[in-house]
Amino acid sequence: MQTSVRLGKLKLKNPVTVASGTFGYAQEFKELVDLNALGAIITKTITLNPRLGNPVPRLAETSSGMLNAIGLQNEGLDNFISIKLPLLQRIKTKIIVSVSANSAEEFIHCVQALEKVNVEAVELNLSCPNIKYAKLKSSKGKARIFAQDENDTFSLINAVAKKTNLVLIAKLSPNVTDITGIAMAAEKAGAHALSLVNTFSAMAIDINTLKPRLANVNGGLSGPAIKPIAVKMVYDVAQAVNIPVLGMGGIMNSDDAVEFILAGATAIGVGTANFVQPNVSMEIIKGIEQYCKKNNIKDINKLIGMFRV
């Protein structure tokens, strides 16, 4: 059976990846997961300089999901390249480095530095809802994230695309009115694939203390609660663009993964489920293969977008 898929020129041995921010830098899971069996590992997001992240508490369980407001805590680009990347590059699977920044210049600096150390692909995190981005010129004085505006998305990706030969995967935000317009802007700008969806902006209140359950007040909602919305967004975007979609949002088992692929996702990202069942990605890989065999599908690519209205 043919299980390999492509995100641009990046060839994955199978469509199952582990989503950024839910799998650390892989070493945390090496005793629980066959890292070599994964289609790809998407690293925890790195930034140019170290970030402490948001104050605690930063996690809260919700009905059918979880809230997080980690705030992209990481040790910075130099630490990643010198300490973490060498360990990641020993794994016999594709490594996609998630990168975030406040400006095109910072993104370009990070991406070019990663290109020099043989990284093949980066996920441009344009959509984290848990950090305060610098005010963008086109936002008329109101701070927002890059992926909430078509022009900002285009300008950022286009600037990066002109300065690198790496595979660029743009991670988009679901916190918008129409994600398809932003997806098309990302494609036009030079993105080779799209990653969606990131978490939904949300909050929770402790009814006993009358205080927010997150110190940041707002956080990103993930888990099964968001899956039906994420599936629709993946379907809509896959219909609107001609580049691959990496679909995610509440995938807990292989049935969920197949649903995303049927909706048009070329590959899928396992996120919150890693916290619940650390080896779930292995079961999802097997489950997708079993589904294909049961339905006499000899090439996983035939399953992509098979759903039709």
GUKOLMI-684291 format. One line per 8 residues: their letters; for each residue x negated, y negated, z negated of C-alpha. Coordinates in Angstrom, 1 decimal. Layout:
<marfis>
a) X:Y:Z | ...
</marfis>
This chain:
<marfis>
mqtsvrlg) 0.0:0.0:0.0 | -1.2:-3.5:0.9 | -1.2:-5.7:-2.3 | -3.5:-8.5:-1.3 | -2.2:-12.0:-0.7 | -3.8:-15.4:0.2 | -3.6:-18.8:-1.3 | -5.2:-20.7:1.5
klklknpv) -8.5:-19.0:2.2 | -8.6:-17.5:-1.3 | -7.8:-13.8:-1.1 | -6.3:-12.2:-4.2 | -6.3:-8.4:-4.6 | -2.7:-8.6:-5.9 | -0.2:-11.4:-6.5 | -0.5:-11.5:-10.3
tvasgtfg) -2.4:-14.3:-11.9 | -2.5:-15.5:-15.5 | -1.4:-19.1:-16.0 | -3.5:-21.9:-17.2 | -3.4:-22.6:-20.9 | -2.0:-19.2:-21.8 | -5.1:-17.0:-21.3 | -7.9:-19.2:-22.6
yaqefkel) -11.1:-18.5:-20.6 | -10.4:-14.8:-20.4 | -12.8:-13.7:-23.0 | -10.1:-13.8:-25.6 | -8.2:-11.1:-23.8 | -11.1:-8.8:-22.6 | -10.3:-6.1:-25.2 | -6.6:-6.1:-24.3
vdlnalga) -6.5:-6.5:-20.5 | -8.4:-5.0:-17.6 | -9.6:-8.4:-16.4 | -10.9:-6.9:-13.1 | -7.4:-5.7:-12.2 | -5.8:-9.2:-12.1 | -5.2:-11.0:-8.9 | -6.7:-14.2:-10.4
iitktitl) -7.5:-15.9:-13.7 | -6.5:-19.5:-13.9 | -8.5:-21.1:-16.7 | -7.4:-23.3:-19.5 | -7.5:-26.9:-18.1 | -10.8:-28.7:-18.4 | -11.4:-32.4:-18.3 | -14.5:-34.5:-17.6
nprlgnpv) -15.0:-35.3:-21.3 | -14.1:-33.2:-24.3 | -10.6:-33.7:-25.7 | -9.4:-33.0:-29.2 | -5.8:-32.6:-28.1 | -2.7:-33.7:-29.9 | -2.2:-33.6:-33.7 | -0.6:-30.5:-35.4
prlaetss) 1.9:-29.0:-35.4 | 1.5:-28.4:-31.6 | 3.7:-25.3:-31.2 | 7.3:-24.5:-31.9 | 9.4:-21.5:-31.1 | 12.8:-22.2:-29.5 | 15.7:-20.2:-28.3 | 14.4:-18.0:-25.4
gmlnaigl) 11.2:-20.0:-25.2 | 8.5:-22.1:-26.9 | 7.4:-25.8:-27.0 | 3.8:-26.8:-26.9 | 2.0:-30.1:-27.1 | -1.6:-28.9:-27.2 | -2.7:-32.0:-25.2 | -5.4:-30.3:-23.0
qnegldnf) -7.8:-29.6:-25.9 | -11.1:-28.5:-24.4 | -14.9:-28.9:-24.7 | -15.3:-30.8:-21.4 | -16.8:-30.1:-18.0 | -20.4:-29.7:-18.9 | -19.6:-27.1:-21.6 | -17.4:-25.2:-19.3
isiklpll) -20.1:-25.0:-16.6 | -22.9:-24.0:-18.9 | -21.1:-21.8:-21.4 | -17.8:-20.5:-20.1 | -18.1:-20.2:-16.4 | -21.1:-17.8:-16.4 | -18.9:-15.3:-18.4 | -15.9:-15.8:-16.1
qriktkii) -18.0:-15.2:-13.0 | -19.0:-11.8:-14.2 | -15.4:-10.7:-13.9 | -14.6:-8.9:-10.6 | -11.6:-11.1:-9.7 | -10.9:-14.6:-8.4 | -11.4:-17.5:-10.8 | -9.3:-20.6:-10.4
vsvsansa) -10.4:-23.5:-12.5 | -7.7:-25.8:-13.8 | -8.7:-29.4:-13.8 | -7.1:-32.6:-15.1 | -8.2:-36.2:-15.1 | -6.9:-39.8:-15.4 | -8.1:-40.9:-12.0 | -9.0:-39.7:-8.5
eefihcvq) -12.7:-40.5:-9.3 | -12.7:-38.2:-12.3 | -11.0:-35.5:-10.4 | -13.5:-35.8:-7.6 | -16.4:-35.7:-10.1 | -15.1:-32.5:-11.7 | -14.3:-30.8:-8.5 | -17.7:-31.5:-6.8
alekvnve) -19.5:-30.4:-9.9 | -17.6:-27.1:-9.9 | -18.3:-26.7:-6.1 | -22.0:-26.9:-6.8 | -21.8:-23.9:-9.2 | -19.9:-21.7:-6.7 | -16.3:-22.1:-7.9 | -14.0:-21.2:-5.0
avelnlsc) -10.7:-22.8:-6.0 | -9.3:-25.3:-8.4 | -5.8:-26.0:-9.7 | -5.3:-29.7:-9.9 | -3.2:-30.2:-13.0 | -1.2:-33.3:-12.0 | 1.7:-32.5:-14.3 | 0.9:-31.9:-17.9
pnikyakl) 3.8:-33.4:-19.9 | 1.8:-33.5:-23.2 | -0.8:-36.1:-22.6 | -0.7:-39.9:-22.0 | -2.1:-40.6:-18.5 | -3.5:-44.0:-17.6 | -0.9:-46.3:-16.0 | -0.9:-45.7:-12.3
ksskgkar) -1.0:-48.7:-9.9 | 2.3:-47.8:-8.2 | 4.2:-47.2:-11.4 | 5.1:-50.8:-12.0 | 3.7:-50.9:-15.4 | 5.3:-47.7:-16.7 | 2.9:-44.8:-17.5 | 3.8:-41.5:-15.9
ifaqdend) 2.1:-38.4:-14.5 | 0.7:-38.1:-10.9 | 3.2:-35.4:-9.9 | 6.2:-37.5:-10.6 | 5.7:-39.8:-7.6 | 5.2:-38.8:-4.0 | 2.8:-41.6:-3.2 | 0.7:-40.9:-6.3
tfslinav) 0.6:-37.2:-5.5 | -0.4:-37.9:-1.9 | -3.1:-40.4:-2.8 | -4.7:-38.3:-5.5 | -4.8:-35.0:-3.5 | -5.9:-36.7:-0.3 | -8.8:-38.4:-2.1 | -10.0:-35.1:-3.5
akktnlvl) -9.4:-33.2:-0.3 | -11.8:-35.5:1.6 | -14.6:-34.8:-0.9 | -14.6:-31.0:-1.2 | -14.3:-27.7:0.6 | -12.8:-25.9:-2.3 | -9.3:-24.4:-2.2 | -7.0:-27.0:-3.7
iaklspnv) -3.9:-25.8:-5.5 | -1.7:-28.7:-6.7 | 0.3:-28.0:-9.9 | 3.6:-29.8:-9.7 | 6.0:-31.1:-12.4 | 9.6:-29.9:-12.7 | 10.4:-33.2:-14.5 | 11.5:-34.9:-11.3
tditgiam) 14.7:-35.6:-9.4 | 13.6:-33.7:-6.2 | 10.5:-31.6:-6.3 | 10.5:-30.8:-2.5 | 9.6:-34.3:-1.5 | 6.6:-34.3:-3.8 | 5.6:-30.8:-2.6 | 5.7:-32.0:1.0
aaekagah) 3.5:-35.0:0.0 | 1.0:-32.6:-1.6 | 0.9:-30.5:1.6 | 0.5:-33.5:3.8 | -2.3:-34.7:1.6 | -4.4:-31.6:2.0 | -3.3:-29.1:-0.7 | -3.8:-25.5:0.4
alslvntf) -1.2:-24.1:-2.1 | 1.2:-25.3:-4.7 | 1.6:-24.2:-8.3 | 5.0:-24.5:-9.9 | 6.5:-25.1:-12.2 | 4.7:-26.7:-15.1 | 6.6:-26.9:-18.4 | 9.8:-29.0:-18.9
samaidin) 9.7:-32.0:-21.1 | 11.6:-31.2:-24.3 | 11.8:-31.7:-28.0 | 13.1:-30.0:-31.2 | 14.2:-31.5:-34.6 | 13.8:-29.9:-38.0 | 17.3:-30.3:-39.5 | 16.0:-29.9:-43.0
tlkprlan) 13.2:-32.5:-42.9 | 14.8:-34.7:-40.2 | 11.4:-34.8:-38.5 | 10.3:-33.6:-35.1 | 9.0:-30.0:-35.0 | 6.0:-31.2:-33.0 | 3.8:-34.0:-34.2 | 3.7:-35.3:-30.7
vngglsgp) 7.6:-35.4:-30.8 | 7.8:-34.3:-27.2 | 6.4:-31.1:-25.8 | 6.6:-28.7:-22.8 | 9.2:-26.0:-22.8 | 8.2:-22.7:-21.3 | 9.5:-19.1:-21.5 | 12.6:-17.3:-20.3
aikpiavk) 14.8:-20.3:-20.9 | 13.4:-22.1:-17.9 | 13.2:-19.2:-15.4 | 16.5:-19.7:-13.4 | 15.5:-23.4:-12.8 | 12.0:-22.4:-11.9 | 13.2:-19.8:-9.5 | 15.4:-22.4:-7.7
mvydvaqa) 12.5:-24.9:-7.5 | 10.2:-22.2:-6.1 | 12.9:-21.3:-3.5 | 13.5:-24.9:-2.5 | 9.8:-25.7:-2.2 | 9.0:-22.5:-0.3 | 11.7:-23.5:2.2 | 10.2:-27.0:2.6
vnipvlgm) 6.5:-26.4:3.0 | 4.2:-24.2:5.1 | 1.6:-23.5:2.4 | 1.7:-20.8:-0.2 | 3.5:-21.2:-3.5 | 2.2:-19.9:-6.8 | 5.4:-19.4:-8.8 | 5.7:-19.4:-12.5
ggimnsdd) 8.1:-20.2:-15.3 | 9.5:-17.6:-17.7 | 8.1:-14.5:-16.1 | 8.2:-11.8:-18.8 | 8.2:-8.6:-16.7 | 7.9:-7.2:-13.2 | 11.6:-7.8:-12.4 | 11.0:-11.5:-13.1
avefilag) 7.9:-11.5:-10.9 | 9.7:-9.8:-8.0 | 12.5:-12.4:-8.3 | 10.0:-15.2:-7.8 | 8.3:-13.4:-4.8 | 11.7:-12.8:-3.2 | 12.4:-16.6:-3.7 | 9.3:-17.4:-1.7
ataigvgt) 6.3:-17.2:-4.1 | 3.2:-15.7:-2.5 | 1.7:-15.1:-6.0 | 3.0:-15.5:-9.5 | 1.7:-16.8:-12.8 | 2.2:-15.0:-16.1 | 2.3:-17.6:-18.9 | 4.2:-17.5:-22.2
anfvqpnv) 4.6:-13.7:-21.9 | 0.8:-13.4:-22.7 | 1.5:-14.7:-26.2 | 4.3:-12.2:-26.7 | 2.6:-9.1:-25.1 | -1.0:-9.7:-24.3 | -1.3:-6.9:-21.8 | 2.0:-7.7:-20.0
smeiikgi) 0.1:-8.7:-16.8 | -1.0:-5.0:-16.4 | 2.6:-3.8:-16.6 | 3.7:-6.5:-14.1 | 1.1:-5.4:-11.6 | 2.3:-1.7:-11.9 | 5.9:-2.8:-11.8 | 5.6:-4.7:-8.6
eqyckknn) 3.9:-1.8:-6.9 | 6.6:0.6:-8.1 | 9.3:-1.8:-6.8 | 7.6:-1.9:-3.4 | 7.3:1.9:-3.2 | 10.9:2.4:-4.3 | 12.0:0.1:-1.5 | 9.6:1.4:1.1
ikdinkli) 7.7:-1.9:1.3 | 4.1:-1.1:2.5 | 2.8:-4.7:2.4 | 3.6:-7.0:-0.5 | 3.6:-9.9:2.0 | 6.8:-8.5:3.5 | 8.5:-9.2:0.2 | 7.6:-12.9:0.1
gmfrv) 10.7:-14.9:0.8 | 12.8:-11.9:1.7 | 15.8:-13.4:-0.1 | 18.1:-15.3:2.3 | 21.3:-17.2:1.5
</marfis>
